[in-house]
Amino acid sequence: MNMSKGIVAVVVFGSLAGICGCRKEGPAERAGRDVDRAVERVGIELGKAGDRMGEVVKKLDR
């Protein structure tokens, strides 16, 4: 539960940083974009893992 709050905080922070209107992209912006991509990939993989776990639990219940 705490990890998901941290992920949400990173995504929100990254979004707000983009809205601030910085014209020139620097190292912090590039790093933030990379973090956003990584967080998105982690979310996708967690979703896949959750689906797989659900399937395993269903098979065990049979």
N, C-alpha and C positions, 0 to 999 in steps of 0.2 A: 504494500500500500504506500509506504513512504517513497519507494522508488518511482512510482507513477506520479506522485506529486512533484518530485524532482524533475522528471521528464517534462511535465506540463510547464514547470517554471522555466526550464531552458527554452522550450518552444515559445512561450510568451515573451521571454526576454529577447529572443532572436527576432521575433516579429516586431516588437517595439523598436528595436535597434534599426530595423529596416524602414520603419515609418518616420523616424526622426529626420530623415531628409539629408543624410550625409551624401554629398555629391561624389566625392572621391573614395574609392574603396581602398582600405588599408589592410594590414595584416589581421587586425581584430575582426573586421567584417568578413574576410575570407575564412578565418577560423570559425566564426559564428555560423557561416553558411555550411561549412563542413560538419559542424556539430549538429546543425539542423538535419542534414542528410543522414548522419549516423543515427540520430534519435529516430528518424522516420524508419530506417532499416531495422532498428532494434524493435520498434513497435510492430512492424510487419512480422518479424521472426517470432516475437512473443505470441502474436495471434496464431501463427501456424503451430507453434508448440502447444498452445492451449487447445487447439482443435485436435491435435494428435493425442493429447492426454485425455480429452473427452472420449475419443474413439477407444482408447485402451480401457478406460473405466467401463464403458458400455460392454466391451468384450468380457471383462472380468465379472460383470454382473450376470452374465448369461448362465 
